Amino acid sequence: MNKIYILLFIVLCNLQLFGGSDEQKLFSMFPIPLHVSKLTIKLNNFNSGIARIELRNLIGKKLIDKPFPAGSDEVYFEEMDSYPNGVYVVIAKDGNGKILETSKLIINK
C-alpha cells in the first residue's frame, strides 16, 4: 500500500513540476528539444519578476545559475553540448530566491 502512495506522490509532483497548465508561462525556451550548443530563454512578460535562471539535472544538482540582465528579455546558456542527453529542469527565481516557475528541458543531440 505504501508503494501506491509513493507512486501517486511522484506522479502528482511531476504533474505540478512539468504540468500542463493553461496559464501563461513566464518564460519560453528554444530550441526544444535542444540539439545545438546554445539554449535561449526569453521572458514572455517584462514584469515577471525573474531575477535568476537555473539549470538542474533531475537529481537536483545545479549545473548553471545565471542572473537575468536588467533591461533584457533574453538570456543564453552556451556550451550546452557538454551535457549528456536527458531531461533537465530550468528554474526561474525572483530576487529573494523564491521559485516563480519551472520547466523541463530535453537535450537530444
N, C-alpha and C positions, 0 to 999 in steps of 0.2 A: 504494500500500500504506500509506503514511503517513496518508493521509486516512481510511482504515478505522480505524487505531489511534486517531486523534484523535476520530473519531465515537464509537468504543467507550468511550474515556475520558470524554467528555462525558455519554454515557448512564449510565455507572456512577456518575459524580459526582452526577447528578440523582437517580438511584435512592437513593443514600445520603443526599443532602440532603433530598429530599422524600419519602423512602422509605415503603414500605408495610410497616412492621414491626408485629408483633403485640404489641410491648412497650407497657406503659402510658406514655402521654405525661406529661411533667412539667407541661404547661400546656395549657389549652384557650382558643380564641378564638371570639368570636361578635359579631355575625352574620357568617357566611361563606356566600357571597361578601358582602363589605362593600358596602352600598348606602346607608349613613347616615353621619353625620359622627363617630360615636363607636364606637371599637373597644374591646371589653372583653377583657382577658386574665386568666384565672383559674387559680390554682395547683390542680393535682389532688392534690398532696401537700405538706403544710406543711414537711416535712423535705427538700424537693427541693434546697436549696442555691442557688436562684436569687436573685441579688442585683440584676441589671440586665436590662432588656429593650431590645433594639434593633430598629428597623425600617430595613431597607435595600432599595434598589431592586435590580434584577437585575444591574446592573453593579458593585454593591458599595458605592455611595455611602450613607453613614449619613445617614438622614433624621431619626430621633428616637432618643434614648437616655434612658431613664428608670430611676431606681432603683426597686426593688420595696420598698415601705414595710414596715418591720419590723412584724410582727404582723398584716399584712393579707394576704388571699388574692386580691386583685384589684388591677389597675392599668388605667388608662384612657388611651387615646390619643384626644384631642379634635381637632376640625377636620380629620378625615381626608378630608373632601370637597375639600380644597385640592390633593390629589394626583390625577393623572390615572388613568384606568382602566388596569389592568395587573396584573402579578404582582409581588409583593414578598416579601421574606424577613424573618421575625421570628426573632430570635436571643436565646436565654436564656443568660446568663453568670453564673458564680459571682463571689464577691468578688475573686478573683485575675484575672479576665478570661478564664478558661477557658470555652469554649463547651460548654454542657451539652446543648442541644437546639436544633434549627432546625425551622421550619415555614413553609410557604408561605401567603401571603395574597393573595387575589384581590379587587381593587377593581373593582366593576362598578356604576356609578351609573345 
